[in-house]
Structures are given as structure tokens and as C-alpha cells.
Amino acid sequence: MSRVWYYFFISFLFLFQKGITACAQDQAMADSLVKVYESGEYEDEFSLLYEIAISQAKPEDVLYYADILIEKASSRDTVEIYLVNGYLQKGNGYKLQGKYSEALEAYFHAVELAQRFKLEERVGVLFISIGDTFTANKKFENAEKYYEQGIQAIRDSNDSLHLASALLNDGERYFYKKEFSKAMLRLEEAKPIFSKLNHERGLAYALGNLGMVYSELQKNELAKENLNNAIEILNTKEDNYANSVYYLYLAKIDLKENDFEHALNNAQKSLNLAENYSLMKETADASQMLFELHNQVGDRDSALFYHLKYIAARDSVRNLQVVEEIAEKAKDFEVNQKQMQIDLANQKNRNQKIMIFTTAIALIFIGILAAVLYRNNSFIRKTNQIIENERSKSDHLLKNILPEETVNELKEFGRVNAKRFDAVSVMFTDFKNFTSNAEHLAPEDLVKSLDYYFSYFDQIVDKYKLEKIKTLGDSYMCASGLPFPQEDHAERIVLAAMEMFRFVEKAKQIEDEKRIHFDMRIGISSGPVVAGIVGSKKFAYDIWGDTVNCASRMEYYSGIGKINITEYTHELIKDKFLFSDRGEIYVKNKGKMKMYFVEGIVDSEQSEVELSSRESD
């Protein structure tokens, strides 16, 4: 078999469980949980819906219960984790159906929610799911980027089950690229982790995948041993997705050994399982195998039957994106044709009227025609001016939301590719006691207060050539070094942070009953990030990466009136500013990190002159 599509299924079987005892795609469990849900006798509806979604075997059932979970969780503010998991399972359902574009849309929305709700332990899992989807669609470069970030995030969280699952899935990329030795290293690392956790399904998949690797390496005996062991375990679990693939690999080995009887038997088992669970890709491959086997033994009627079944299954899994694009082009063509027909009919009517009026009263018509043309021309000029004004407003608004380079790319290509920036500094601000102060202020006054501070922060960001990313409640996020590189990105963002503090202190001296006076803290981190647009309707420019997470941590562990920076940021600006060394501080999910408070500028006058000179250059 030239295409190893097995990972298309297993890429999400283990990643979304809450514990070792969780059971992915256990239909018997799913049926039991559905009965509980339908009875209404349960305590935690969200947890129950999530368990039902991850236990379903059929893609349409996964999507059905994922949508219910999303709808229920969207109406509650305290169940953010289930809203994220709902979109995660929705992506899984689409991925099972081969709808990769829809799957990625659901996964990226889940990432956005997880970052918004600060559920960082889910981001690593989601990155692995995105990598799986890119791999299934053979976008290996994109997949590699998300696998690396996801595996590192999961290693940092010490989550053994998710780590084993991620290693299992990362082997897919090597398998597709026929780098079997690297694929085997991933599987060999995953296998003892599953065994130690007593996770029989995980162990079965590791064994089965090793069997597939051995098959590709022509080590048939080892391949059959591992595949049969995997099938035996999964049969006890009634987990037939992988067995559909494993039986087909056994049939492939039997065919190599000229054992047609066992080859036919194993290929038929594979097809039965694939058809029972509506797995189109598996149905196509098993049908193609049976066609070849029956053709070799001279059974032409059966060969023709399975060849037709293969054609039908293959056609059903054509790239949906291509089909949609063709349909959209056809739709546009039909609309244009109809518009042309209407225009031609209108033109014909106008020509007939012109001929009648010309024959009857030629001189009068010339005058009327001249007047009409003048008015039409004037109307067109005014209309074009209005359109141009509105276009200018739209462009201005879009450039306030997105970087100018991103706006130009979006207008030219209709989409924006994510980009990596290796030298960026990221800042987070936070107001102390914002929630308690907000309870005693009218909503209009609260928004007015935030607008007062954030509007001035926007001016500071423009002054130092930074890029505003977004605001989250009372938090203001910006970055330097993108979308255009800046060698002094760290120095610029620290100077901006100091000016923000000066403004906040100055605001305290202005008496206003309807404005809150805040104390503020700031965190800054430097390093690489990935930047791009999230969403297809309401565009949002955002950045991701460990640098962003570290900046958020720096803000959390900062002090009132303090700028807290990482060790790497300190190295970049240590000759420009004064610092107090805070030593190493334990940070959740990161371990001990060395931090510094920025206390002042070494030579404030010289620093301002240098910055002004660089800006003029």
C-alpha cells in the first residue's frame, strides 16, 4: 500500500482524554452514556456530553454531540474548558470525514479560545491535532512546525499519556516521507510509556504501527507478529478503526508470500470493518486490494465487483476544497451570465425607444438625451466618489486592526499566511484590582476609563513603532520587531513600558469621579513568535509561541509599578538600562526562570537621541 492513511484515524484517538482510564471511540460505552443523557439523570451535563463525543465511533455522531456541547457551553461563563473541548471534538469529527479545511478551522478556533481563557495545557494538545491534520493532507512543512511546538509543550507539562500520543502521531510524518527509521524511534519511545500507564489501546496502536513499519522494511515475520498482537488487543476493546488497516497490511504480507487464501480473508475483514463504520478511504483501499487478489486468481466477476466498489469509494473522498472551488466558480459564472442577459435585454429596450423617439422627434430627443447623459455622468461621478470615500474608510479601519503589510497581503491574495519572526519582544500590562473596582462603577464609566488609558497606550505604541496585538479585559498586549524586523526591539518596548507607567502615575493626579485610578504591572519577554490572522469573517491579527507565554508569565510575576523581564531580554538591553536581579523564581509549567526588574535608564538623554536617530534612518 503506497499511502499510509492509518494515521488519519489514530491521530486523535488518545489526545483528548481526561485520564488513563478514559476510553476513546468505545461504541459500547458511547451507547451507554447516550442512554444516561437521554434519561436526564446526571449531575454534570458538560462532562457527560464530552465523554459521549470522545467515545463515538462514527464521525457524524462525534459532530452531533460536539455541536451540542458547544451550544451548551457557549451559554455559560464557567465552563470554558468544555467550549474548547467541544471545538476540539468538532475538528476530530471533520478530520474523520476527510474534511481537513473544516477540521483546521475548528482546531484554530479552539486554540484561540484556549489562549483567551489561559488554558495553556490544552494548547499543546491542539497543536498536535493541527499537525495531524496537516499531515493527513500531506502538508508536511506545516505539520512539522505544529508537532514540534505541541510535543515540547506536552513534555513541559509532564503529561505522559498525551506525550505518548503525540509521539505516536508524529511518526506519521516520517512514515509518509518513508523515513521509517525515524518513525520507528518515535514508536519505540511511545510504546513503553503506554505500557507503564497500562493503556492497552495505546500499546496496541504502537505495536500495530511498528508492524506497518516492519512491513515497509520487508521484515514480514516481525510485521505479522506486531500486527496480530495489536489486532488481538483491539478486538477485546471493540476498536475496529485500526483493525481495518491492520488486516489490510496482513493481506499485503500474505500476498507477498503467495498465500492467497489468507490474503483474501484478511482483505475481506478489512473491507467489512471499513464499510460498517462508513470509512471511505479504508473502503477504497480494501476494495482495491480485493480487486487485485481476485484478478490474480482469475475470478473476473468478483474482480470487476470490487473494482467498481473501489471507484465509488475513491470518488467520494475527492478533495472537497477543489469541489467547492469549482462549485463557486460555476455559481459565479451563472450569475454573470444572467446579469449579461439582463443587461442585453435592457439595452435592447433602450435601443428600441431611442429609435422610436429619434424617428418622431429627433431634435427634441437630442436635447433630452444630452440632459440625461449629463445627469447620468454626474450621478456616476458622485457615486464613484462615494465609493472611493467608503473604500478609503474601510482601508483605514482595516489598517487600524491589522498591520499594513498584512492588509496588503490580504487584499492581494485574499488570505494571509502565518509567518515566523525570530527576534520579537512581547509586552503584557495588567491593572491591579480591576475586577473589584469595576463592581462599583457603571459599565459606561468602566469602558470610558479603559478607553482613556488604552487610547494613550496606542499613542505610545505608535511613537516607538510597536505593533498593538489586542486587549483582553484590562490587559493590553503589544509587540516590537514585527511585521518588520527591528534590531532594537527590546529597547523600544522597554522605553514604551516606562512611558506607560509615567502616564498611569500622571493620571492619578487628575481628579475625576467617573474614572478609575489604577496601579499597573508589566511583563516583557523576547524571542521567536509565529504571527498571522485568525478567523475568516472578523479578522484578528495575533501571535503565538513560547515567547508570548513567557511574557504573560512575566506580567503575572511582576510587581506593582514594575517592569519584569526575562533573562534573554536582559541580555539584549543590559547596557542600556538599570536593573535589580530578582534571581530564579518558580513558574508554573516552566520551572525556575531568572527574572529582572527594570529600574531606570543608564543614560536617558543619550538613549532618546539614539532612538530618534534610528527612527529618522
C-alpha positions in Angstrom: 0.0 0.0 0.0 1.7 3.2 -1.2 -0.3 5.6 1.1 -0.3 5.1 4.8 -3.6 6.6 5.8 -3.9 4.8 9.0 -2.7 7.8 11.0 -5.7 9.6 9.7 -7.6 7.8 12.4 -5.2 7.3 15.2 -4.1 10.9 15.3 -6.8 11.8 17.7 -7.7 8.6 19.5 -5.7 9.4 22.6 -5.1 13.1 22.7 -8.4 14.2 24.2 -8.9 12.0 27.2 -9.1 13.3 30.8 -7.1 10.4 32.3 -5.6 7.0 31.8 -8.9 5.2 32.2 -10.6 7.2 29.5 -11.7 5.3 26.5 -11.5 6.8 23.0 -14.1 5.6 20.5 -15.6 2.9 22.6 -19.0 2.5 21.0 -20.4 0.3 23.8 -19.5 3.0 26.3 -20.9 5.7 24.0 -24.3 3.9 23.7 -24.4 3.5 27.5 -23.6 7.2 28.1 -26.2 8.3 25.5 -28.9 6.4 27.4 -27.9 8.2 30.6 -28.0 11.6 28.8 -31.4 10.9 27.3 -32.8 9.8 30.7 -31.8 13.2 32.2 -30.5 11.6 35.4 -27.0 13.1 35.6 -25.2 15.7 37.6 -22.6 17.2 35.2 -24.1 17.7 31.7 -20.9 19.1 30.2 -18.7 16.3 31.3 -21.2 13.7 30.1 -21.5 15.3 26.6 -17.7 15.4 26.3 -17.4 11.7 27.3 -20.1 10.8 24.7 -18.3 12.8 21.9 -14.9 11.2 22.5 -16.5 7.7 22.8 -18.4 7.8 19.5 -17.1 5.7 16.6 -18.9 7.3 13.7 -17.9 10.8 12.5 -21.4 12.1 12.2 -22.1 11.2 15.9 -18.9 12.9 17.0 -20.0 16.1 15.2 -23.6 15.9 16.6 -22.6 15.7 20.2 -19.7 18.2 19.8 -22.2 20.8 18.4 -24.5 20.1 21.4 -21.5 20.6 23.8 -20.5 23.8 22.0 -24.1 25.2 22.2 -24.5 24.4 25.9 -21.0 25.6 26.9 -21.4 28.9 24.9 -24.2 30.0 27.2 -22.1 29.5 30.4 -19.1 31.6 31.6 -17.7 29.0 33.9 -17.2 26.0 31.6 -14.6 27.4 29.2 -12.7 24.1 29.1 -15.7 22.4 27.7 -16.2 25.0 25.0 -12.6 24.4 23.9 -13.1 20.6 24.0 -16.3 21.0 22.0 -14.4 22.6 19.1 -11.6 20.1 19.6 -14.0 17.2 19.1 -15.7 19.0 16.2 -12.3 19.1 14.5 -11.9 15.4 15.2 -15.2 14.6 13.6 -14.4 16.6 10.4 -11.0 15.0 10.3 -12.6 11.6 10.4 -14.7 12.6 7.4 -11.6 13.9 5.5 -12.9 17.5 5.6 -9.5 18.9 6.5 -10.3 22.6 5.9 -13.3 22.4 8.3 -11.2 20.5 10.8 -8.4 23.1 10.8 -11.0 25.9 11.2 -12.4 24.1 14.4 -8.9 23.5 15.8 -7.7 27.0 15.3 -10.8 28.4 16.9 -10.2 26.1 19.9 -6.6 27.4 20.1 -7.9 31.0 20.1 -10.3 30.1 22.9 -7.7 28.2 24.9 -5.3 31.2 24.8 -8.1 33.6 25.6 -9.1 31.6 28.6 -5.5 30.9 29.5 -6.0 27.1 29.2 -2.4 26.6 28.2 -2.4 22.9 29.0 -4.8 22.4 26.0 -2.8 24.4 23.5 -0.1 21.6 23.2 -2.8 19.0 22.5 -4.5 21.3 19.9 -1.1 21.9 18.1 -0.7 18.1 17.8 -4.2 17.8 16.3 -3.4 20.6 13.8 -0.2 18.8 12.9 -2.1 15.6 12.4 -4.5 17.3 10.1 -1.7 18.9 8.0 0.0 15.5 7.8 -3.2 13.8 6.7 -3.4 16.4 3.9 0.3 15.9 3.1 1.3 19.5 4.2 4.4 18.2 5.9 6.2 21.5 6.5 3.2 23.0 8.3 2.7 19.7 10.2 6.4 19.7 11.4 6.0 23.2 12.9 3.0 22.3 15.0 4.3 18.9 16.0 7.5 20.5 17.4 5.6 23.1 19.4 3.0 20.6 20.6 5.4 17.9 21.7 7.6 20.5 23.5 4.5 21.9 25.3 3.4 18.5 26.3 6.9 17.5 27.6 6.9 20.6 29.7 3.6 19.7 31.2 4.8 16.2 32.2 1.6 14.7 30.7 2.8 11.2 29.9 -0.4 10.0 28.1 -0.6 13.0 25.8 3.2 12.8 25.2 2.9 9.2 24.1 0.0 10.0 21.8 1.9 12.9 20.3 4.9 10.7 19.6 2.7 8.2 18.0 1.2 10.8 15.7 4.5 12.5 14.9 5.6 9.2 13.5 3.1 9.7 10.7 5.1 12.5 9.2 8.2 10.2 9.0 6.0 7.3 7.7 4.6 9.5 4.9 8.1 10.6 4.0 9.3 7.0 4.1 11.8 7.8 6.8 11.0 4.5 8.6 13.9 4.5 11.0 12.8 7.9 12.4 9.2 6.6 12.6 10.4 3.6 14.5 12.2 5.8 17.0 9.0 7.7 17.8 7.0 4.5 18.2 9.6 2.8 20.3 9.6 5.9 22.7 5.8 5.8 22.8 5.4 2.1 23.4 6.9 1.8 27.0 5.0 4.9 28.1 1.7 3.3 27.1 2.8 0.0 28.8 3.8 1.8 32.0 0.4 3.6 32.1 -1.3 0.2 31.5 -3.0 1.9 28.5 -3.9 -1.2 26.3 -5.2 0.8 23.4 -2.1 2.9 23.2 0.1 -0.1 23.4 -1.9 -1.8 20.7 -1.6 1.1 18.3 2.2 1.3 19.0 2.5 -2.4 18.2 0.3 -2.2 15.1 2.2 0.8 13.7 5.5 -0.9 14.3 4.1 -3.8 12.3 3.3 -1.4 9.5 6.9 -0.1 9.6 8.3 -3.6 9.6 6.1 -4.4 6.6 7.5 -1.5 4.7 11.1 -2.7 5.6 10.2 -6.2 4.2 10.6 -7.7 7.7 7.4 -9.8 7.3 7.7 -12.1 10.4 8.1 -9.1 12.8 5.4 -7.3 10.9 2.9 -10.1 11.3 3.8 -10.6 15.0 3.2 -7.0 15.9 0.1 -6.7 13.7 -1.6 -9.8 15.2 -0.8 -8.7 18.7 -2.4 -5.3 18.1 -5.5 -6.9 16.5 -5.9 -9.3 19.4 -5.8 -6.4 21.9 -8.1 -4.2 19.9 -10.6 -7.0 19.3 -11.2 -7.2 23.1 -11.9 -3.4 23.1 -14.2 -3.5 20.0 -12.0 -0.8 18.5 -12.2 -1.6 14.8 -10.8 1.6 13.1 -7.2 0.5 13.3 -8.1 -3.2 12.8 -9.5 -2.3 9.4 -6.0 -1.1 8.5 -4.1 -3.8 10.3 -6.0 -6.6 8.5 -5.2 -4.9 5.2 -1.5 -4.9 6.0 -1.6 -8.6 6.9 -3.3 -9.2 3.5 -0.5 -7.3 1.8 2.1 -9.5 3.5 0.1 -12.7 2.6 0.1 -11.6 -1.0 3.9 -11.2 -0.9 4.2 -14.7 0.4 1.7 -16.0 -2.3 -0.8 -17.1 0.5 -3.9 -16.1 -1.5 -6.4 -17.7 0.9 -5.2 -15.7 3.9 -4.8 -12.6 1.8 -8.4 -12.8 0.7 -9.6 -13.5 4.2 -7.7 -10.5 5.8 -8.6 -8.1 3.0 -12.3 -9.0 3.3 -12.2 -8.5 7.1 -10.7 -5.0 6.4 -13.4 -4.1 3.9 -16.2 -5.4 6.3 -15.0 -3.2 9.1 -14.5 -0.2 6.8 -18.0 -0.4 5.4 -19.5 -1.0 8.8 -18.1 2.3 10.0 -18.5 4.3 6.8 -14.8 4.7 6.4 -14.4 5.8 2.7 -10.7 5.8 2.4 -10.4 2.4 4.0 -13.2 1.1 1.9 -11.4 2.3 -1.2 -8.0 0.7 -0.3 -9.6 -2.6 0.8 -11.7 -2.8 -2.4 -8.6 -2.1 -4.5 -6.7 -4.9 -2.7 -9.6 -7.4 -3.2 -9.7 -6.4 -6.9 -6.1 -7.2 -7.3 -6.4 -10.6 -5.5 -9.5 -11.8 -7.4 -7.9 -10.7 -10.6 -4.7 -12.7 -9.9 -6.7 -15.9 -9.1 -8.8 -15.4 -12.3 -12.1 -14.5 -10.7 -13.0 -11.8 -13.2 -16.6 -11.2 -12.0 -15.5 -10.6 -8.4 -12.6 -8.5 -9.5 -15.0 -6.3 -11.5 -17.3 -6.0 -8.5 -14.5 -4.8 -6.2 -13.1 -2.5 -8.8 -16.4 -0.7 -9.1 -16.6 -0.5 -5.3 -13.2 1.0 -5.3 -14.1 3.6 -7.9 -17.2 4.6 -5.9 -15.3 4.9 -2.6 -12.4 6.8 -4.2 -14.7 9.4 -5.8 -16.5 10.0 -2.5 -13.3 11.2 -0.8 -12.2 13.7 -3.5 -10.7 16.8 -2.2 -13.7 18.8 -1.0 -11.9 22.1 -1.4 -11.5 21.5 -5.1 -15.1 20.6 -5.4 -16.2 23.7 -3.5 -14.0 26.0 -5.6 -15.4 24.5 -8.8 -18.9 25.0 -7.5 -18.2 28.5 -6.5 -16.7 29.3 -10.0 -19.8 27.7 -11.6 -22.0 29.8 -9.4 -20.2 33.0 -10.3 -20.3 32.1 -14.0 -24.1 31.5 -13.8 -24.6 34.8 -12.0 -22.5 36.7 -14.6 -24.4 35.0 -17.5 -27.7 36.0 -16.0 -26.5 39.6 -15.5 -25.3 39.8 -19.0 -28.7 38.6 -20.2 -30.5 41.2 -18.2 -28.1 43.9 -19.4 -28.6 42.9 -23.0 -32.4 42.9 -22.6 -32.3 46.3 -21.0 -30.0 47.6 -23.7 -32.4 46.3 -26.4 -35.4 48.0 -24.9 -33.4 51.3 -24.6 -32.4 51.0 -28.3 -36.0 50.5 -29.4 -37.1 53.5 -27.5 -34.3 55.6 -28.9 -35.3 54.5 -32.5 -38.9 55.5 -31.9 -38.1 58.8 -30.3 -35.5 59.6 -33.0 -38.0 59.0 -35.8 -40.7 61.0 -34.2 -38.9 64.0 -32.7 -35.2 63.8 -33.4 -34.3 67.3 -32.3 -36.2 67.1 -29.1 -34.7 63.7 -28.3 -31.2 65.0 -28.8 -31.8 67.7 -26.2 -33.3 65.2 -23.8 -30.6 62.7 -24.4 -27.9 65.3 -23.8 -29.6 66.2 -20.5 -29.9 62.5 -19.4 -26.3 61.8 -20.3 -25.2 64.8 -18.3 -27.2 63.7 -15.3 -26.1 60.1 -15.6 -22.5 61.2 -15.9 -22.9 63.5 -12.9 -24.5 60.7 -10.9 -21.7 58.3 -11.8 -19.1 60.7 -10.7 -20.8 61.3 -7.4 -21.4 57.5 -6.9 -17.7 56.8 -7.7 -16.7 59.5 -5.2 -18.9 58.0 -2.5 -17.5 54.5 -3.3 -13.9 55.8 -3.1 -14.6 57.6 0.1 -16.1 54.4 1.6 -13.2 52.4 0.3 -10.7 54.8 2.0 -12.6 54.5 5.2 -12.6 50.7 5.0 -8.8 50.6 4.3 -8.2 53.0 7.2 -10.3 50.9 9.5 -8.6 47.7 8.3 -5.1 49.1 8.9 -6.1 50.0 12.4 -7.0 46.4 13.0 -4.2 44.7 11.1 -0.5 45.6 10.2 -0.3 47.4 6.9 1.9 44.6 5.4 -0.8 42.1 6.4 -3.6 44.3 5.0 -1.8 44.5 1.6 -1.3 40.7 1.5 -4.9 40.1 2.4 -6.1 42.5 -0.3 -3.8 41.0 -3.0 -4.2 37.3 -2.3 -7.5 37.1 -0.2 -5.6 35.3 2.6 -2.6 35.7 4.8 0.0 33.0 5.5 1.4 32.7 9.1 4.9 34.0 9.4 7.7 33.3 11.8 9.7 36.2 13.4 12.9 35.2 15.2 13.6 38.5 17.0 10.5 39.9 18.8 9.7 41.4 22.2 6.2 40.9 23.6 4.6 43.0 26.4 1.6 42.4 28.6 0.1 45.0 31.0 -2.4 44.4 33.8 -4.3 46.8 36.2 -4.3 45.9 39.9 -7.8 45.2 41.4 -9.5 45.9 38.2 -12.4 43.5 38.9 -13.1 44.9 42.4 -13.1 48.4 41.1 -15.3 47.5 38.2 -18.0 46.3 40.5 -18.5 49.9 41.9 -18.6 51.7 38.6 -21.3 51.9 35.9 -20.4 49.9 32.7 -20.3 53.1 30.6 -17.8 54.7 33.0 -15.8 51.5 33.2 -15.4 51.4 29.4 -14.6 55.1 29.3 -11.8 54.5 31.9 -10.3 51.7 29.9 -10.5 53.8 26.7 -8.8 56.7 28.4 -5.7 54.5 29.3 -5.6 52.3 26.2 -6.0 55.2 23.8 -2.9 56.8 25.3 -1.1 53.4 25.2 -1.9 53.3 21.4 -0.1 56.7 21.0 2.9 55.3 22.9 2.9 52.2 20.7 2.9 54.4 17.5 5.6 56.6 18.9 8.0 53.6 19.4 7.0 51.8 16.2 5.5 48.9 18.1 2.5 46.7 16.9 -0.6 46.6 19.1 -1.9 43.0 19.1 -5.1 43.1 21.2 -6.7 43.9 24.5 -8.1 41.2 26.8 -10.3 42.8 29.5 -7.9 45.1 31.4 -4.8 43.6 29.8 -3.0 45.4 26.9 -0.8 43.3 24.6 1.7 44.7 22.1 5.0 43.6 20.4 8.0 45.0 18.7 10.1 43.5 15.9 7.1 42.7 13.6 5.8 42.9 11.0 9.2 44.5 10.1 12.4 43.4 12.0 13.9 45.9 14.4 17.4 45.3 15.9 16.5 47.4 19.0 13.1 45.7 19.5 13.8 45.0 23.2 15.0 48.6 23.9 11.9 50.1 22.2 9.4 48.1 24.1 11.0 48.8 27.5 11.0 52.5 26.7 7.4 52.3 25.8 6.6 50.4 29.0 8.3 53.1 31.1 6.3 55.9 29.4 3.1 53.9 30.0 3.9 53.9 33.7 4.6 57.7 33.7 1.2 58.2 32.1 -0.6 56.0 34.7 1.1 57.9 37.5 0.2 61.2 36.0 -3.4 60.2 35.6 -3.7 59.7 39.4 -3.2 63.4 39.9 -6.3 64.2 37.8 -9.5 64.1 39.9 -12.4 62.5 38.0 -15.3 60.7 39.9 -16.1 58.7 36.8 -12.6 57.5 36.1 -10.7 54.8 38.0 -7.1 55.3 39.1 -5.1 52.1 38.6 -1.9 50.7 39.7 -0.2 48.7 36.9 2.4 46.0 36.4 4.1 44.9 33.1 5.8 41.8 31.9 8.2 41.5 28.8 9.8 38.6 27.0 11.9 38.3 23.9 12.3 35.6 21.3 10.7 34.0 18.3 6.9 34.1 17.6 4.5 33.0 14.8 2.1 35.7 13.6 -1.0 35.5 11.4 -4.7 36.1 11.0 -7.3 34.1 12.9 -10.8 33.8 11.6 -12.5 34.2 8.2 -15.1 36.8 8.9 -13.9 39.0 11.8 -10.2 39.2 11.2 -7.9 39.2 14.2 -4.1 39.5 13.9 -2.4 37.5 16.7 0.9 36.0 17.7 1.7 32.6 19.2 4.7 30.9 20.7 6.6 30.3 23.9 7.8 33.9 23.9 4.1 35.0 24.2 3.6 32.6 27.1 6.7 33.8 28.9 5.6 37.5 28.5 2.3 36.6 30.1 4.2 34.8 33.0 6.5 37.8 33.4 3.4 40.1 33.8 1.9 37.6 36.4 5.0 37.5 38.5 5.7 41.2 38.2 5.1 43.8 40.9 3.1 47.0 41.1 4.8 49.8 39.2 7.4 47.3 37.9 8.6 46.1 34.5 9.5 42.4 34.9 11.7 40.9 32.1 13.2 37.5 31.2 16.9 36.7 31.3 17.1 36.8 27.4 15.5 40.3 27.3 18.0 41.4 29.9 20.9 40.2 27.8 19.6 42.3 24.9 19.4 45.6 26.8 21.7 45.2 29.8 23.9 48.0 28.6 21.0 50.5 28.2 19.1 50.2 31.5 19.5 49.7 35.2 18.1 46.5 36.7 17.5 44.7 40.0 18.2 41.0 39.8 15.3 39.0 41.2 17.1 35.7 41.0 15.3 32.5 39.9 11.5 32.2 40.5 9.5 29.1 40.0 6.9 29.5 37.2 4.1 27.1 36.6 4.7 24.7 33.6 8.1 26.4 33.0 10.2 25.6 36.1 12.6 28.1 37.5 13.2 31.3 35.5 15.6 34.1 36.1 13.9 37.5 36.2 14.9 41.2 36.4 13.1 44.4 37.3 13.9 47.4 35.0 14.8 50.2 37.4 15.8 53.0 35.0 17.9 54.1 32.0 21.7 54.2 32.1 21.8 57.5 30.1 18.2 58.7 29.4 19.2 61.7 27.3 21.6 59.6 25.1 19.0 56.9 24.7 16.4 59.3 23.4 18.9 60.7 20.9 19.8 57.3 19.6 16.2 56.2 19.3 15.3 59.4 17.4 18.3 58.9 15.0 17.3 55.3 14.3 13.7 56.4 13.5 14.9 59.1 11.1 17.1 56.5 9.3 
